[in-house]
Amino acid sequence: MKVNFISDAEEDLLSIYKFVYINDSETHAEKLFAGLYNKCLTLKDSADRGCIPPELKRIGISVFREIILKPYRIIYQVIDDSVFIDCILDGRRDIQTLLQERLLRS
């Protein structure tokens, strides 16, 4: 499968990098960025391994899946033979609200 990053997910990666760079170090920012990016790429071989985010499952939405690189949650969809990374969120935040704002907007 091909792994694609939608623009929101690209912005998430950049924001995470910048935050860690400013608040910790360039080394940690680069290591985290690479870890998140590579975790996303692992979906090309096994996209079905993720689970439905519980916040979405509760309201009957099952088209999104997630994998975790603690504390980050990588939310994605599988469409035909492609994986689309929709967002990369810090699991310590209010995920219910973030998912509603980001994934359910029309």
Residue pairs with C-beta under 8 A, 6 or more apart in sequence:
1 43
1 44
1 45
1 47
1 78
1 81
1 82
1 83
2 44
2 81
2 82
2 83
3 40
3 41
3 43
3 44
3 82
3 83
3 85
4 82
4 83
4 84
4 85
5 13
5 40
5 84
5 85
6 84
6 85
6 86
8 86
8 87
8 102
9 40
9 85
9 86
9 87
9 88
12 87
12 88
12 89
13 33
13 36
13 37
13 88
16 32
16 33
16 36
16 72
16 88
16 90
17 29
17 30
17 32
17 33
18 29
20 28
20 29
20 32
21 29
35 69
36 69
36 72
36 74
36 88
39 67
39 69
39 74
40 74
40 76
40 85
40 88
42 67
43 50
43 67
43 76
43 83
43 85
44 83
47 65
47 76
47 78
47 83
48 65
48 78
49 67
50 65
50 66
50 67
50 76
51 65
51 66
52 61
52 62
52 64
52 65
52 66
53 64
53 65
53 66
53 73
53 75
53 95
53 99
55 95
55 96
55 99
56 62
56 64
56 99
56 103
61 104
63 77
64 75
64 76
64 77
64 86
64 103
65 75
65 76
65 77
65 78
66 73
66 74
66 75
66 76
67 73
67 74
67 76
68 74
68 91
70 91
71 90
71 91
71 92
72 88
72 89
72 90
72 91
73 88
73 89
73 90
73 91
73 95
74 85
74 87
74 88
75 85
75 86
75 87
75 88
75 89
75 99
75 103
76 83
76 84
76 85
76 86
77 83
77 84
77 86
78 84
86 102
86 103
87 98
87 102
87 103
89 95
89 98
89 99
